[in-house]
Amino acid sequence: MTKLRFSHCAVFAITGLLAAASWAALPLKVGDQDVPSLAPLVSEVSPAVVNIATQGTREAQPNPLMQDPFFRRFFGVPEQRQQRPVRSAGSGVIIDAAKGYIITNHHVVENADKIEVTLIDDRVLEATIIGSDPGTDIAVLQVTETKNLTSMALGNSERLQVGDFVLAIGNPFGLQHTVTSGIVSALGRQGISRDGYEDFIQTDASINPGNSGGALVNLSGELIGVNSAIFSNSGGNIGIGFAIPVNIAKSIMAQLIEFGEVRRGLLGVRISDFNADTAEAYGMDADVEGALVEEVTVDSAAEAAGIQAGDVITKVDGETIGSANDLRTTIGLRRSGDQVKVEALRDGNSKRFTATLTELSSTVQISAEDIHPALAGAEIVDFSEEIPGLGNGGVRIDGVQPGSPAAMRGLEEGDLIVTVNRVRVRSTEELKTRADGQDVLIVGIRRGSRNLLLQVR
């Protein structure tokens, strides 16, 4: 079965093409002949690519017997959280040499207690996390020793075209500063990470485990993507790799440096795809595509702007919206407080709205035990982000104590509670209201891309 893997993690000698790539294709002498080469380009940009090694701990999965309260009571097993050490490796790119800022993937530094950065000259520097965003898989690190660092220029990923030549530079399988080449195979790829914000560059430049967070470079020596994932059934490269466009990375990076987090904008709508089948039911042309507004949240940016259920959003700031995921990504990559121009169809007529995005954030943790005894041991918070197919809001499980009632009933860290007894819940307050006085709860869970039902007593 073919799997998408997030890795901790030949340019042909076409003289005319390479000659058009500025200084990147300076010829090398082989005997009496000039031979086009990418060596000058590689020599220029490689010092900006670093190897990242992390150490940390992660909660280990306990023996199922240890989760049984009767077993624990009989044998007197104490309550304890089991931690196991974890190590990972990846790549990063220096994007500000003066301040020591390095961009990489969130999954490279997730759970890291210690981070070491190895430069091309074999210097090893300690780094700290400035901020990390799982939604886009972008993280920013900083090193304090900035002497003789080299940064990479940032390009414009909006100018990319399918067929453009690119280089991937990183540390696959620990082989530092490995350079591979290929082309841009496709743009705007989605469906790679269901719960993320996606607009991936697809490339056939070889990307393997250890390349994550490394550079995708154009022939002008500019960073145009951050390598993030591969599509593989073996864990190795099969010519399908994905990089986060640098324009997305720049926006996220700026917020992480300024705030230490991403203050993501929220429109406040529940949406679904508007396609040919839906268009027929609405009496519209079959070629109309967009995001169908199924519900508008009370006191949201959408409601204030005048957007209504039944509207079909087709553009945001002039950018075409072809699906619900397009709208989710487009809004999710903007800051709270940003104004967006929304174009929509209502009863076949064009409408225009201006919406000021509100902030998408989680609230403070409250006691799950106060909501229902069967949830004791779970750490829960309000979750206000949009959930694909369900709109915004839910209750997120931030942690589950091993051996607790919540663990015994199958709840896991990262679960999103979205329904209780078949009623949609969007906050801890709604969860508490629906659970009040109920001995048995049928809890609807979104776990990654799966929907589950758990019965708790």
ROBA-864762 format. One line per 8 residues: number of its first residue (from 0); for each residue x, y, z of C-alpha. Coordinates in nm, 2 decimals. Layout:
% residues N
NUM> X:Y:Z ~ ...
//
This chain:
% residues 457
0> 0.00:0.00:0.00 ~ 0.14:0.34:-0.10 ~ 0.18:0.57:0.19 ~ 0.26:0.94:0.24 ~ 0.56:0.98:0.45 ~ 0.68:1.29:0.63 ~ 1.06:1.24:0.64 ~ 1.27:1.34:0.94
8> 1.28:1.32:0.66 ~ 1.90:1.51:-1.34 ~ 1.92:1.83:-1.45 ~ 2.01:1.76:-1.81 ~ 2.30:1.94:-1.97 ~ 2.09:2.16:-2.19 ~ 2.32:2.44:-2.27 ~ 2.06:2.69:-2.38
16> 1.85:2.64:-2.06 ~ 2.14:2.65:-1.83 ~ 2.28:2.96:-2.00 ~ 1.95:3.13:-1.92 ~ 2.00:3.06:-1.55 ~ 2.23:3.36:-1.48 ~ 2.55:3.27:-1.30 ~ 2.41:2.93:-1.20
24> 2.54:2.76:-1.51 ~ 2.89:2.90:-1.54 ~ 3.08:2.66:-1.76 ~ 3.36:2.44:-1.62 ~ 3.67:2.35:-1.83 ~ 3.71:1.98:-1.92 ~ 4.01:1.96:-2.13 ~ 3.97:2.23:-2.40
32> 3.59:2.23:-2.38 ~ 3.35:2.43:-2.18 ~ 3.09:2.21:-2.00 ~ 2.78:2.35:-1.84 ~ 2.76:2.28:-1.47 ~ 2.55:2.36:-1.17 ~ 2.86:2.35:-0.94 ~ 2.88:2.73:-0.90
40> 2.52:2.74:-0.79 ~ 2.56:2.45:-0.54 ~ 2.88:2.61:-0.40 ~ 2.70:2.94:-0.35 ~ 2.38:2.81:-0.17 ~ 2.50:2.50:0.02 ~ 2.65:2.69:0.32 ~ 2.29:2.81:0.40
48> 2.16:2.45:0.44 ~ 2.22:2.29:0.78 ~ 2.18:1.95:0.94 ~ 1.94:1.94:1.24 ~ 1.96:1.68:1.52 ~ 1.71:1.67:1.80 ~ 1.68:1.49:2.13 ~ 1.36:1.47:2.34
56> 1.11:1.25:2.51 ~ 0.77:1.12:2.42 ~ 0.51:0.94:2.63 ~ 0.54:0.57:2.57 ~ 0.24:0.34:2.50 ~ 0.19:0.15:2.83 ~ 0.12:-0.22:2.84 ~ -0.26:-0.26:2.81
64> -0.27:-0.46:3.14 ~ -0.12:-0.16:3.32 ~ -0.43:0.04:3.21 ~ -0.67:-0.20:3.37 ~ -0.76:-0.04:3.71 ~ -0.84:-0.38:3.86 ~ -0.50:-0.52:3.76 ~ -0.33:-0.21:3.90
72> -0.52:-0.23:4.23 ~ -0.45:-0.60:4.27 ~ -0.08:-0.58:4.21 ~ -0.04:-0.24:4.36 ~ 0.10:-0.08:4.04 ~ 0.16:0.29:4.11 ~ 0.03:0.56:3.87 ~ 0.31:0.69:3.65
80> 0.37:0.83:3.31 ~ 0.62:0.63:3.10 ~ 0.86:0.84:2.89 ~ 1.09:0.72:2.62 ~ 1.38:0.91:2.46 ~ 1.34:1.00:2.10 ~ 1.60:1.13:1.85 ~ 1.53:1.27:1.50
88> 1.73:1.43:1.22 ~ 1.63:1.67:0.95 ~ 1.75:1.97:0.76 ~ 1.71:2.35:0.78 ~ 1.78:2.67:0.59 ~ 1.95:2.98:0.73 ~ 1.72:3.27:0.62 ~ 1.87:3.55:0.83
96> 2.24:3.51:0.90 ~ 2.27:3.83:1.11 ~ 2.00:3.71:1.36 ~ 2.07:3.34:1.33 ~ 1.72:3.25:1.21 ~ 1.67:2.90:1.06 ~ 1.36:2.77:0.89 ~ 1.27:2.40:0.91
104> 0.97:2.17:0.95 ~ 0.75:2.15:1.26 ~ 0.77:1.77:1.26 ~ 1.15:1.78:1.26 ~ 1.17:1.97:1.60 ~ 0.84:1.84:1.75 ~ 0.90:1.71:2.11 ~ 1.26:1.83:2.10
112> 1.43:1.92:2.43 ~ 1.77:1.97:2.27 ~ 1.85:2.09:1.91 ~ 2.19:2.09:1.75 ~ 2.26:2.25:1.41 ~ 2.56:2.13:1.21 ~ 2.70:2.38:0.95 ~ 2.88:2.29:0.62
120> 3.21:2.37:0.79 ~ 3.12:2.10:1.06 ~ 3.06:2.36:1.34 ~ 2.79:2.24:1.58 ~ 2.57:2.51:1.73 ~ 2.28:2.48:1.98 ~ 1.95:2.61:1.87 ~ 1.62:2.71:2.03
128> 1.27:2.71:1.89 ~ 1.13:3.06:1.82 ~ 0.80:2.92:1.72 ~ 0.64:2.62:1.54 ~ 0.32:2.58:1.35 ~ 0.18:2.23:1.29 ~ -0.09:2.36:1.06 ~ 0.17:2.44:0.79
136> 0.45:2.22:0.92 ~ 0.68:2.53:0.96 ~ 0.92:2.60:1.25 ~ 1.17:2.88:1.31 ~ 1.49:2.82:1.51 ~ 1.76:3.06:1.63 ~ 2.13:3.02:1.70 ~ 2.31:3.28:1.91
144> 2.65:3.23:1.74 ~ 2.61:3.41:1.41 ~ 2.97:3.45:1.30 ~ 3.04:3.34:0.94 ~ 2.68:3.23:0.88 ~ 2.55:3.24:0.52 ~ 2.18:3.29:0.45 ~ 1.98:3.20:0.14
152> 1.78:3.45:-0.06 ~ 1.41:3.40:-0.06 ~ 1.24:3.37:-0.40 ~ 0.88:3.41:-0.52 ~ 0.70:3.08:-0.54 ~ 0.41:3.25:-0.72 ~ 0.64:3.27:-1.03 ~ 0.70:2.89:-1.04
160> 0.58:2.70:-1.34 ~ 0.55:2.33:-1.40 ~ 0.87:2.22:-1.57 ~ 1.10:2.47:-1.39 ~ 1.43:2.31:-1.29 ~ 1.50:2.29:-0.92 ~ 1.76:2.15:-0.67 ~ 1.68:1.98:-0.34
168> 1.96:2.02:-0.08 ~ 1.95:1.85:0.26 ~ 2.08:1.56:0.47 ~ 1.90:1.24:0.36 ~ 1.98:0.94:0.58 ~ 2.24:1.16:0.76 ~ 2.44:1.22:0.44 ~ 2.51:1.59:0.49
176> 2.47:1.84:0.21 ~ 2.34:1.60:-0.05 ~ 2.22:1.77:-0.37 ~ 1.96:1.63:-0.60 ~ 1.79:1.78:-0.91 ~ 1.47:1.76:-1.10 ~ 1.18:1.97:-1.21 ~ 0.86:2.12:-1.06
184> 0.62:1.83:-1.14 ~ 0.30:2.01:-1.03 ~ 0.17:2.31:-0.83 ~ -0.11:2.35:-0.57 ~ -0.11:1.99:-0.46 ~ -0.37:1.93:-0.18 ~ -0.49:1.62:0.01 ~ -0.14:1.55:0.14
192> -0.21:1.63:0.51 ~ -0.59:1.63:0.57 ~ -0.58:1.86:0.87 ~ -0.31:2.10:0.74 ~ -0.31:2.41:0.52 ~ -0.19:2.29:0.19 ~ -0.06:2.43:-0.14 ~ 0.23:2.20:-0.20
200> 0.49:2.21:-0.48 ~ 0.54:1.86:-0.62 ~ 0.89:1.77:-0.75 ~ 1.08:1.47:-0.88 ~ 1.40:1.60:-0.73 ~ 1.50:1.31:-0.50 ~ 1.38:1.37:-0.14 ~ 1.44:1.11:0.13
208> 1.42:1.08:0.51 ~ 1.64:1.35:0.65 ~ 1.56:1.60:0.37 ~ 1.27:1.74:0.57 ~ 1.31:2.11:0.63 ~ 1.58:2.14:0.36 ~ 1.59:2.37:0.06 ~ 1.42:2.35:-0.27
216> 1.62:2.60:-0.48 ~ 1.56:2.75:-0.83 ~ 1.84:2.81:-1.08 ~ 1.88:3.17:-0.95 ~ 2.00:3.04:-0.62 ~ 1.68:3.14:-0.43 ~ 1.48:2.93:-0.18 ~ 1.14:2.86:-0.34
224> 1.02:2.58:-0.12 ~ 1.08:2.39:0.21 ~ 1.10:2.02:0.16 ~ 0.84:1.85:0.37 ~ 0.70:1.51:0.26 ~ 0.73:1.22:0.02 ~ 0.49:0.98:-0.14 ~ 0.63:0.63:-0.10
232> 0.55:0.27:-0.02 ~ 0.90:0.20:0.10 ~ 1.01:0.51:0.28 ~ 1.25:0.60:0.00 ~ 1.22:0.83:-0.30 ~ 1.01:0.72:-0.59 ~ 1.01:1.06:-0.76 ~ 0.71:1.22:-0.58
240> 0.81:1.48:-0.32 ~ 0.64:1.78:-0.18 ~ 0.77:2.12:-0.06 ~ 0.59:2.41:0.12 ~ 0.60:2.71:-0.11 ~ 0.83:2.98:0.02 ~ 0.56:3.25:0.00 ~ 0.36:3.05:0.26
248> 0.67:2.99:0.46 ~ 0.75:3.36:0.47 ~ 0.41:3.46:0.60 ~ 0.42:3.19:0.87 ~ 0.78:3.27:0.96 ~ 0.71:3.64:1.01 ~ 0.43:3.56:1.26 ~ 0.65:3.30:1.45
256> 0.93:3.55:1.48 ~ 0.70:3.84:1.59 ~ 0.45:3.65:1.81 ~ 0.61:3.31:1.88 ~ 0.29:3.16:1.73 ~ 0.06:3.19:1.43 ~ -0.24:3.41:1.49 ~ -0.45:3.25:1.22
264> -0.76:3.43:1.08 ~ -1.11:3.28:1.11 ~ -1.40:3.36:0.88 ~ -1.66:3.16:1.08 ~ -1.83:2.94:0.82 ~ -1.91:2.57:0.78 ~ -1.84:2.48:0.42 ~ -1.85:2.20:0.17
272> -1.75:2.16:-0.19 ~ -1.97:2.31:-0.46 ~ -1.94:2.09:-0.77 ~ -2.14:1.99:-1.07 ~ -2.39:1.78:-0.88 ~ -2.46:2.06:-0.63 ~ -2.48:2.32:-0.91 ~ -2.76:2.12:-1.08
280> -2.96:2.12:-0.75 ~ -2.90:2.50:-0.73 ~ -3.00:2.56:-1.09 ~ -2.65:2.69:-1.18 ~ -2.41:2.61:-1.46 ~ -2.22:2.28:-1.41 ~ -1.88:2.45:-1.44 ~ -1.94:2.67:-1.13
288> -1.70:2.57:-0.86 ~ -1.64:2.70:-0.51 ~ -1.71:2.66:-0.14 ~ -2.08:2.62:-0.04 ~ -2.15:2.80:0.29 ~ -2.37:2.56:0.50 ~ -2.37:2.76:0.82 ~ -2.25:3.10:0.94
296> -2.13:3.12:1.30 ~ -2.30:3.38:1.52 ~ -2.09:3.69:1.58 ~ -1.84:3.58:1.33 ~ -1.65:3.78:1.06 ~ -1.87:3.62:0.79 ~ -2.19:3.72:0.97 ~ -2.07:4.08:1.01
304> -1.98:4.09:0.64 ~ -2.32:3.98:0.54 ~ -2.23:3.63:0.41 ~ -2.53:3.39:0.44 ~ -2.58:3.01:0.44 ~ -2.64:2.90:0.08 ~ -2.38:3.15:-0.06 ~ -2.12:3.00:-0.29
312> -1.78:3.16:-0.23 ~ -1.58:3.17:-0.56 ~ -1.30:3.41:-0.49 ~ -1.10:3.56:-0.20 ~ -0.89:3.87:-0.27 ~ -0.92:3.78:-0.64 ~ -0.79:3.43:-0.59 ~ -1.01:3.16:-0.73
320> -1.17:2.93:-0.48 ~ -1.24:2.59:-0.64 ~ -1.33:2.38:-0.33 ~ -1.39:2.39:0.05 ~ -1.02:2.31:0.10 ~ -0.92:2.60:-0.11 ~ -1.11:2.84:0.11 ~ -0.99:2.68:0.43
328> -0.63:2.71:0.32 ~ -0.67:3.06:0.18 ~ -0.82:3.20:0.50 ~ -0.60:2.99:0.73 ~ -0.29:3.15:0.58 ~ -0.40:3.50:0.67 ~ -0.37:3.68:1.00 ~ -0.65:3.76:1.24
336> -0.74:4.12:1.18 ~ -0.68:4.10:0.80 ~ -0.95:4.23:0.57 ~ -1.04:4.00:0.28 ~ -1.25:4.07:-0.02 ~ -1.49:3.78:-0.07 ~ -1.68:3.72:-0.40 ~ -1.98:3.48:-0.39
344> -2.29:3.37:-0.58 ~ -2.63:3.40:-0.42 ~ -2.92:3.27:-0.62 ~ -2.70:3.29:-0.92 ~ -2.62:3.66:-0.87 ~ -2.27:3.79:-0.79 ~ -2.21:3.94:-0.44 ~ -1.91:4.11:-0.29
352> -1.82:4.13:0.08 ~ -1.54:4.27:0.29 ~ -1.47:4.06:0.60 ~ -1.23:4.13:0.89 ~ -1.10:3.80:1.01 ~ -1.12:3.72:1.38 ~ -0.86:3.53:1.57 ~ -0.86:3.15:1.57
360> -0.73:3.02:1.91 ~ -0.79:2.77:2.19 ~ -0.91:2.86:2.53 ~ -0.77:2.76:2.87 ~ -0.79:2.40:2.99 ~ -1.08:2.29:3.22 ~ -1.14:1.97:3.41 ~ -1.29:1.69:3.21
368> -1.39:1.52:3.53 ~ -1.63:1.80:3.60 ~ -1.80:1.73:3.27 ~ -1.84:1.35:3.31 ~ -1.67:1.10:3.54 ~ -1.58:0.88:3.24 ~ -1.37:1.16:3.10 ~ -1.15:1.19:3.41
376> -0.78:1.19:3.32 ~ -0.83:1.38:3.00 ~ -0.70:1.73:2.95 ~ -0.95:1.91:2.73 ~ -0.95:2.26:2.56 ~ -1.19:2.45:2.33 ~ -1.08:2.40:1.97 ~ -1.20:2.68:1.74
384> -1.02:2.59:1.41 ~ -1.23:2.47:1.12 ~ -1.26:2.09:1.09 ~ -1.29:1.96:0.74 ~ -1.65:1.88:0.66 ~ -1.77:2.00:1.00 ~ -1.70:2.37:1.02 ~ -1.52:2.54:1.31
392> -1.52:2.43:1.67 ~ -1.49:2.12:1.89 ~ -1.31:2.00:2.20 ~ -0.95:1.88:2.17 ~ -0.79:1.62:2.40 ~ -0.45:1.77:2.49 ~ -0.34:1.47:2.70 ~ -0.47:1.15:2.86
400> -0.33:1.01:3.18 ~ -0.24:0.64:3.15 ~ -0.47:0.41:3.34 ~ -0.73:0.69:3.38 ~ -1.10:0.64:3.30 ~ -1.05:0.84:2.98 ~ -0.77:0.61:2.87 ~ -0.97:0.30:2.96
408> -1.25:0.42:2.73 ~ -1.02:0.47:2.43 ~ -0.96:0.85:2.43 ~ -0.62:0.96:2.29 ~ -0.42:1.27:2.28 ~ -0.51:1.48:1.98 ~ -0.86:1.35:1.95 ~ -1.13:1.60:1.86
416> -1.47:1.56:2.03 ~ -1.73:1.68:1.77 ~ -2.06:1.52:1.88 ~ -2.22:1.39:2.19 ~ -2.53:1.17:2.16 ~ -2.54:1.26:1.79 ~ -2.55:1.64:1.87 ~ -2.27:1.86:1.74
424> -2.06:2.02:2.01 ~ -1.82:2.31:1.94 ~ -1.69:2.40:2.29 ~ -1.63:2.26:2.64 ~ -1.94:2.45:2.75 ~ -2.15:2.27:2.49 ~ -1.99:1.94:2.58 ~ -2.08:2.00:2.95
432> -2.44:2.09:2.86 ~ -2.49:1.78:2.65 ~ -2.32:1.55:2.91 ~ -2.51:1.69:3.21 ~ -2.71:1.42:3.38 ~ -2.63:1.15:3.12 ~ -2.50:0.81:3.24 ~ -2.40:0.70:2.89
440> -2.24:0.92:2.63 ~ -2.20:0.83:2.26 ~ -1.90:1.05:2.18 ~ -1.82:1.13:1.81 ~ -1.44:1.16:1.76 ~ -1.23:1.30:1.47 ~ -0.90:1.12:1.50 ~ -0.67:1.23:1.22
448> -0.87:1.16:0.90 ~ -1.10:0.90:1.07 ~ -1.44:0.94:1.24 ~ -1.50:0.73:1.54 ~ -1.78:0.67:1.79 ~ -1.69:0.58:2.15 ~ -1.94:0.48:2.42 ~ -1.85:0.60:2.76
456> -2.03:0.52:3.09
//
